[in-house]
């Protein structure tokens, strides 16, 4: 009990100024205890909510209008333009780091659309960067207008390699269009990325890059895809 009384005596505050001055002094005294209290709680292992100090960080771009419509081609096209792309800086890569992009959009097909292939790339240009995961080439249904779809892709860093130049990344994802609209055959809905054998891919992490979702088609007519809204999140 004497030790506790001594502690209270050390923390005692003589008040006698104005109410505002007294409140400021009390707040300063209280704030001075925050860091020691936090250190004690960490040492005792009390702060273990969510399994530790992990976080989910929603980050730009935050669109205020629909993204531009993209005319598909036989080569891969970014669904979100370079600016604003889902930017990732070299300093952000650590082993276990994850990024997730969720897109809601719409797509329109013409008379002979051919097949659709969905890709996840570490890239800032059309058909550029490093291909991390790709779907199977699935037949698009002809003459569909503004069919709603959702796409979720996750990118995880296994290791950063030597100086970031030979990092190891693995990407997975799912593409799910409105089945009632039959943008693709029901038997192929949803489309998974990759179509088989998910595996890590070596990539250069030493330069600024981005998690880029890209589409391509094999037909001879001009299909379009448009991202309506997108969430880009960093995990861990």
N, C-alpha and C positions, 0 to 999 in steps of 0.2 A: 504494500500500500504506500509506503514512504517513497518508493521509486516513482510511482504514479503521481504523487503529490509534487515531487520535485519536477516532473515533466510539465505538469500544469503550471507551476510557478514560472518555469522558463518561458512558457508560451503565453503567460498573462500579458494583457495589454492595458495600460492606464489610459482611460478615455477621459476627455474633458474639453475637447475642442468642439467645433460645430458638428451637428449630425452628419454632414457630408464628409468632413475630415475624418470623423470616427469610422464611418463606413469604408472610406478609402483605405484607412489603416488596417481595418479588419480584413478587407479583401486582399491587401498585399500580404498579410500574415498567412492567410489561407492559401494563396497561390504559391507561396514559398514551400508549402508542404506537398504540393502535387508530385513533383519529381521524386522525392524520397519515398512517398507512398507507392507510386508506380513501380519503382525499383523493388520495393519489398514484395508487392503482389507478383511481379514477374519472377522473383527469386523463389517464391512459394508455389509457383505454377498455377496461380489462380486465374490468369487471363488466358483461357484456352478455348474461348468461343470460336466457332468455325474451324477448330483444329489448329489455330495459330494465327499469325499475322498475314493472312491472305486477303485478297481484295478482288473486286470486279469493277473495272474502270471503263465506263462508257465514254467514248471519245469521238472527236470530229471524224468525218464531216457530218453536220446536222443539216439536212436539206430542208429548205422552206418552199420547195416546189418539186414537181416531178423531175427526175433526171432526164437528160435528152434521150429521145428514142434512138436506138442503135439498129442500123440495117445490117443483118447478118450476112456473112460471106463464107466461102469455103476455107478461109483462114480465120483464126481465132480473133474475136473482137471483145474488148473490155465492155462490161455492162455499165461501169461507172468510169467516167473520163479520168485522165491523169490528174487533173486538178478539178474537184477534190477527190483524190484517191485515198484508200485506207493506208495511210503512211505509217511506216515502221522505221525507226532510226537504229543505226548500228548499236548504240549504247543500250538499247532496250532488250537485246537478246540475252537470255540466261537459260540454263538447262531447266526444262520443265515449263518455260513460258508458253502461254497459250493465247491465241487470238481467235475470236469468233465473229463472223459476219452473218447477219440475217437480212435477207432481201425479200421484199414483197414487190411483185411486178405484174406486167401484162405482156402478152405476146400475140402477134397476128401472123397468120400464114397465108401463102398464096396458093396457086393452083398445083404446083409441083414442088413441094418443099424439101423432099428428100429426108435425110436423117439429121437429128440434133445430137451434138456432143457438148457436154458441159465440162468445164475444166476449172481447177483451182491452180493458180500460178503465184509465184513470188515474182511480181513484175510490175512495171509502170508503163508498159507499152503493149499494144496489140501483138499477140503471138510472141511476146518477148519473155525475158527473165527465165525462170526455171519452172518447168511443168511438174507439179507436185502430185496431182491426182486427176484422173479423167474418168468420165462415165463411159458406158457403152454407147455406140451410135444407135439411137432409137428413132424409128420412123415418126415424123411429124404428120399430123392429120391436116389435110388440105383445107383451105378456105375457112379458117377460123379467125375470129375478130376479138381482140382484147381479152383473151382468156387469162384469168388470174392464176398466178403461180407463187410459190414460196420456195426459197433456197436457203439452206443453212450450211455453212462451211466452217470447219475448225482446223486451225493450224497450230501444231505444237513443236517446240524446239526440244530435240533430244540432247544435243550438245552443240557448242559453238565452234568446235574444231580449233585449228591452229590460227590464232589471230582473227577468227571469224571468217576466214576465206573458205573453210571446208566444214561448215556447220551441217548438222543433221536435222531435217525437218520431216514431219509426217502430217499429211492432210487427209481429212475425211469429210464427207458431206452427204446431203440428201436434197434432191430436187423433186418437188411435189406440185404438179399443176392440178387445176380443178378437174376432177374426174368426170363430172357431168359435161364439161365442155369438150372432153376427149381431145386435148391438144396432142397427147400421145396415147397409144393403145393402153387400155386398162391393165393389161398383163405386165406392162413395163412401168407402171406407176405405183410407188415412187421409183425414181432412178437414184441409185447409190453411187457415191464416189469414194474410192475407185470402184470400178465394176467388179474387181476381184483382187485378191492378194495385196491388201494394204501394206505399204512398206515405207521406210524412211528414205529420203532422197537427199543427196549432198547438194548444198547450196552455199553461195557466197553471201555471208551476212555482214560483210565489212562496209557495205554501201547502203545508203538509204533505199528502201524498197517499199513494197506494198502487198497486201493480201488482195489478189485480183481474181475475180470470178469472170471467166470468159466463155463465150459460146461460139460455135461454128455450125454451119449446115452444109449438106452435100448436094442440095437441089439446085435448080437453075433459075428459081424465082427469088424475089426479094422479100424475105421474112423480116419482121422487126421484133425487137424486145425492148422493154422499157422498165427501169426500176422506179417504183412509185415511192418507196421509203426504204431506208436501210439503217440498221444498227450495227455499229462496229465496237467491239469490246475487247479489252485486254484483261486476262485473268492471271492470278498469282502476282 
